[in-house]
Amino acid sequence: PEELRGLAVEPQILGMVGARPIAGRLFVEGDAAPGAPATVLIAEGLWRRRFGGAADAIGRTVVMNGEPATIIGVLPADFTLV
């Protein structure tokens, strides 16, 4: 287990600020629909450290706050939201 910082965002926010994943995709409206499976974007550092930068990390399930979530994309190391 590893403690990580995260931030819940509305699906359209990342596209509005110009985020571009280096692997996978950003959130879409359906990701936030009631009953939709949980999805996460991870940072490039975590992707390289925990998954060796493997393309098949996209689609893997991780546990976040005790709940399963599917990795849908990787944000570049230089991306910041705030």
N, C-alpha and C positions, 0 to 999 in steps of 0.2 A: 504494500500500500504506500501511496505517496500523497501528501497533502498539497493541493494545488489551488491557486486562486482562479476564480471564474466570475463571469458576469452574464446575467440573463439579459437578452436584448430582443427587441422586436425584429422579425425577419428582414424587413426592408432596410434597417439601419446600416448594416455593413455595406451594402451596395451604395447607399447614399453617401457614405464617406469615402468611397473609392476602394474598398477592400477587394483584393483579388487573391483567391487561394492559390497556393503553389501546387496543391493536389486536391482532388475532389471538387466540392462545390460549396457555395454559401448557403445559408438558410433560405427556404422558400416559404410562402404563406402556409402551405399545407403542414409544415413542420410545427406550426403553432396551433393547429386545429385541435379542438377538444378530442381527447382520446387518441391523438396521434402518438406514435412511438417517440420517445425522447431521442433527440439528436444533439451532437456536440461538434464544435470545431476545436481543434487543438493547435497549439503554437508549434512552430517549426522546431524549437529546441526540444520540446517534449517528444515530438515525432521522431527526431533523430536519436534521442537518448533512450527512449523506451521501445521504439519500433525499428530502430536502425535505418530510418528513412524509407522503409519498405512501402511500396505502392499498395500492398494488400492490407495496410493498416486501415485504409478507407473501407468501411463496412464492418469493421470489428466492433464488438461490444465491449464497453468499459463500464465500470460501476462508479456512479457519481452520487454522493450522498446516499449510498445504500440502494440506489436504483440503477437498472441497466440503461445505457444510452449508446446509440450507434454513432461512431465517428463518421462524419460526412465530408470533412475537409480539413486542410491544414493551412493556417495563416502564416505568412512570412515572418521571420524574426524581427524585421523592422516595423511591423504593423503595431500601431497603438490606437486605441479608441479615445483615450482622454489625453 
